Amino acid sequence: MTRAALASLKTFIQADARRLGFDAVGIAPATGKLLAGEKLAEFVAAGRHGTMGWMPETLERRRSPQDLWPNVRSIVVLAMNYGPDDDPLAILRRPECGAISVYARHRDYHDVIKGKLKELAGRMIARADKAGLGAHDAKVFVDTAPVMEKPLGEIAGLGWQGKHTNLVSRDFGSWLFLGSIFSTLELQTETAGRDRCGSCRACLDSCPTAAFPAPYQLDARRCISYLTIETKVPIPRALRPAMGNRIYGCDDCLAVCPWNKFAEVAREAKLQARDDLKAPQLSALLTLDDAGFRALFSGSPIKRIGREKFVSNCLIAAGNARSAALLPLIEARLADAQPLVRAMAVWALGRIDPPKALRLRAAALDRESDAIVRSEWNELQPVP
């Protein structure tokens, strides 16, 4: 009876997940230590997490799902496709525009997915109780807790972690958001996904900043997604030119994956790109004040990084564009209230008009007290 009831419940979970808009669902066991936990420990020990201090702080809880919640017995791992309706790399050939990662061109996926997970979890627990399986509990997670969702996705049979360290699906390529439902139910688990990368190196070779020391390894300190989103310290000067016009995240390693030939356009309307975020003009973004920034990115994950970080990213893109038309906007940001914005304005000015930047340096240093901004002025060099 229990086995039949659990099998029926699993069928219900799979059907209800698809009703809610999830594209793939699998079940992973919750017991034992994850091999990925050891790899994560090596990643942290090597300092590759950069300024993400929460990674070493939560390391031990990531090693096993039961370290996070001792009562968990099985994990429903769900994936939602967010495939783009265009070539996400085409924007890189338009330096006057800012390139925003596909996942951030509309609503914050945390908000979209978490509500659906809560609904599914509630219906799952109610269904289990009605089927005579007893009272059970569940917790939902969407990339906001120490859960190793990509390794769990592989264990649950949704795909495999590719050489770019992201989950790859035979059906949806690299464009997947992941969420999970931890449950006290002992559901039947799946066969783990099999690595199908073979000898392909497309993702590794595509990285503009050489962020992959080896296949299946990432150095976040060189990753453009980390540089434009996670870290609040100035982006290293040596990496800025390679960023091009990427102002929030980077899709290069995902977009070139050959498995994307099976990818589909996102079905969830809230994950389909807003027209104004597909190719926003740098000239408009550089003028954003705090209110304008918050209004433009209301409901977007971009709002999380704040106006100072975002505009500083746009200034790096402006410097890489080498467009004289952007000079007045860059010069206006030299007097910005935020030090990081002023600092990147100095760098951008130095990229486009080195003689003018050098002429302004002495007077600027006389009135500048911030060490980061002063460092940018002092590092100015003539550019051929």
N, C-alpha and C positions, 0 to 999 in steps of 0.2 A: 504493500500500500504506500509506504513512504517513498520507495523508489519511483513508483508510478506517479505519485503526486509531485515529486521533485522534477521528473521529466516533463510533466505537464506544465509546471511552473516555468521551466526553462523555455519551453515553446512560447508561453505567454510573454515572457520578458523579451524574447527576440522579436515577436510580432509588435508588441507595444512600443519597443524602441524605434522600430521603423515607422510606426504611426506618428511618433513624435518628431520624426525627421532625421534620426540617426541613420547613417549609411552602413555601418558595420557594428557588430556586437559579438563579444566573446567573453569567456569566463576563465579566470586564472585562479589557481590555488593561492591561499594566503599564508600557508605555512612555509617555514624554512627561510634561510637567508638568500637574498638575491645575489647572483654572481656580479651583476652590475654594481652592487654596493662596493665591491672590492675595487672595481675600475674607478668608481667615483672617488674612493679614498685616495687612489693614486693621482687622480686629477687634482684633488685639493692639495695633496702633499707637494705636488710640483708647482703649486701656486697658479695654476691655469684658470682658477676661478676669478682672478683679478680682485676687484673691490667688492665682490658679492659676498659679504661677510656672513650672510645667512646660510651659505652652503656648508662651511665647516661647523657652524652652530647646529645644524639639523642633520649632520652626516649620519650619526648613529641611528636616528629614527628612520632614515631612508633605507637602511640595510635590509629591513624586513617589514612587511605590512603590519605584522603583529607587534613590532616595536612602536608603531604609531597608535594602534588600537588592538590590545590583546584579545578582544573578543571576536575579531574578524575571522571568518572561516573560508570565504570565497569572495572574489572580486569580479564584478561585472565591468568590463572595460568597453567603452563605447567610442565610436569615431564619427565625426561629422565632416563631410567633404566641404572644402571652401575653395575649390578650383576656380581660377580666374576665367573671364570670358575674353581675354586678350593675351598677347605675349607680354608677360611681366618684365621682360628684359628690354623691350622696345623703348621704354622711357629712358633708358641709359644713353640712348643716342640723341637725346634732347636736353643738352646741358642747361638750357634756360629754365627747365622744369625740375621739380623735386621728385625723386623716386621714393615712394612710400611702399613698404612691404604689403603684399597682397592681403595678408590677414588683418591689416589695420585700416583698410579703406572704407570700413563701415562701422557697424556697432561693435562694442567690446564683446568678444566671444565668451568671456567669462559670464557675462550677464545673460547672453542668449542661451548658453548650454546649461548653466546651473539650474535655471528654472525647470528645464526639461528633465534634468536628472532627478530633481526633487519630486516631480510628478511621477516619474517612473518608479523611483524608490518607494514612494508611498503606496502606489498600486501594487507593487511587488510584495510588500510586507502584508498588505491587506489580503491579497490573493493567497499567500502562504497560510495565513491564519484561517481563512475560510476553507482551505483544503485540508485542514487538520494537522498542519505541520507545526503548530504551536506559535507562541508569541516570539517574534524576532525583531531585530533592530537593523538599521542601515545608516550609513553616513555617506555623503556625496562630496567629491573633490573635483575641482577643475583648475589644475595648475596653480593652486594657491596654498598648498600644504606640502609637507615633505613626502610626496608620493612619487615614485619613479614610474611615471605613466608610460613612457616609451618602452622600457623593458617589460612592464606588465602587459602592454599591448602586444608585444611579440609572444609572450608566454600564452596569452589568450587567443593567439592564432590570427590576429588582425593583419599581420605583416611581419616585417623584420627591421631591425635597426640597421640602416645602410651605412656606408662608409662616411657619410656626412653626419652620422650619429642620430639622424631623425628617422622616424618610422616610415617605411615604404610599404605600400599596398599594391598587390597585383591589379586591383580594380581601380584605385584612385591615385596611384603614384604617391607623391610626397605631400599632397595638399590635404592634410587631415588635422582637425582639432581632436584632442583626446579628453575624455572625462571618465570618472570611475565611481562605482557604487560599492562601498565596502559593506559586507553583510555578514550576519551571524548564521545565515543559511549555508549549508554544505551542498552547493550546486555542482552538477557534473561539469568538469573542466574540459578544455579543448586541447588539441594537439598544437604545440608551439609552432610559430611561423618558421619557415626555412629561409636562410640567407640566399638570396638570388642575385646578388651584386656581381658575382663572377669576377672577371678581370677588369671590369669597367672602372675608370678613374674620372669620369666626367665631372662629378661633384668636386672632387679634390682639386682637379686642375682648373676649375672655373673660379676658385676663390680669389678675389682681387688682392687680399692681404695675406695670403698663405697661412690661413688659420688652422690648417690641418697638418700637424707634425707627422702623422702617419694615418693610414686608413683606420677608421673607427675611433679616431682620437681628435679632440678639438682643443685648441688653446683659445679660450674666450677672450684673452687680452688682445688678440689680433682679429677677432670676429667683429664685423661691422654692426651686426645686431647688438652685440654687447656694447660696442663703442657709442652707438647712437641712442641707446635706450637705458642700459643698466648703470654704466659708470657716470658719476657726477664730476669726476676730475677731468681736466683738459685732455683731449685725445692726443696721443703722441704725434709730434710733428711729422715724423717719418711715415706715418700711416695715412695722414690726411689726403695727400694727392691721390692715393689709390681708392679713396672713398667715392670719387666722382661726384655725382649728384644724388647719392643715397642719403636721405635725410631722416629716415626712420626705418630701421631694419634693413635686411638684405635678403633677396630671394635667389641669388645666383646658383647656389649649390642645389636648391630645391628644383628650380626651373629647368636645369639641364638634365635632370634624371631621365633616362630613356623610358622608365616605367610610366612617365606622365603621358605616354601615348594612349594610355587607357583612362586618363583622367577625365572627369566630367565637370561641367560648370556647377557651382554651388546651387543647390535647390532652395536653401533657406534664404528668403529675401533679405533678411537682416545681415547676411554675410556677403551679399553681392555688392560690388564696389559702387560707392557714390561717384557720380560723374565728376564732381569738383575735386575729388581726391585721386583721380587716375593720373592726371598730369598737371598739378598745381604750379602756377608760375612762381618762381623764386622772387620776382619783383613784388608780388602781393604778400608772400609769406614774410619777407623781411620787414614789412611795415607793421606787423601784428603787435599790438600792445597786449597787456594781460587780458583785458576784457574781450578783445577780438579773438585771441587765442582760445579762450574758454568757450566762446560762442561757436567758433568754427569746429572745434573738436568735442563738443558736448556729446556724451555717449560713446565716444571713441576711446580706444586704448591709448591713443597718442596724448590725450589729456593728462594721463598719469605722470608723464615725464616733466610737465611744466613748461611754461613759455621760455624760460631762460635756456634750458637745455635744447629745446626744439629750435629756437632762433639761432643758437650757436651752431647747430648742425647745418642750418640753412646757409649760414655765413661760410662754412667750409665748402659747401656746394657752390656758392657764389664765387669763391676764390678759385675753385677748380674750373668754373665756366670761363674765366678770363674774359668776361664781357665788360667793356667800358660803360655800357648802358647801366650796369648795376652799381657803378662807383658812387653816385650820390646817395644811394640807399645804404651802402656799406659805410660811407663816411658818417652818415647820420647815426649809425649804431656805435660809433666811437665814443659817443657821449651817453650811451645807454646806462640806465641805473644799475644793471646787473653786470658784475665783473666778467663772468664767462662770455657774455655777449660782446662786451668791449674787447676782450682778448681775441676772440675769433674774428672780430671786425679788423683788428690790427693785422692778423694773419692774411685775411682775404685782401685787404688793401695792398699788402706787400706782394701778393701774388699777381695782382693786376697792374699796379702802378708803383713799382719799387722806388723810383726816385721821389715821388710825392710822399710816400710813407716815410722815407728817410728824412725828408725835409721837415715833416711834422713831428719827428720823434723827440727832439730836445724839449719843445714846448709841452708835449704830451707828458713826458716824464716829470716835468716840473709840477704838474698838478695831479699826477696819478699816484695813489697810495697803495693800491692793491698789488701784491707780489706777483700774482699770476699775469695780470695785464702788463706790468712792468717787464716781466720776463719776455713776453711776446714782442714788445717794442725793442728790447735789447737784442733779441735774436734775429731781427730783420737783416736780410742779406739781399743784395742785388740779384734779381732773377734774370737769366738770359732770355 
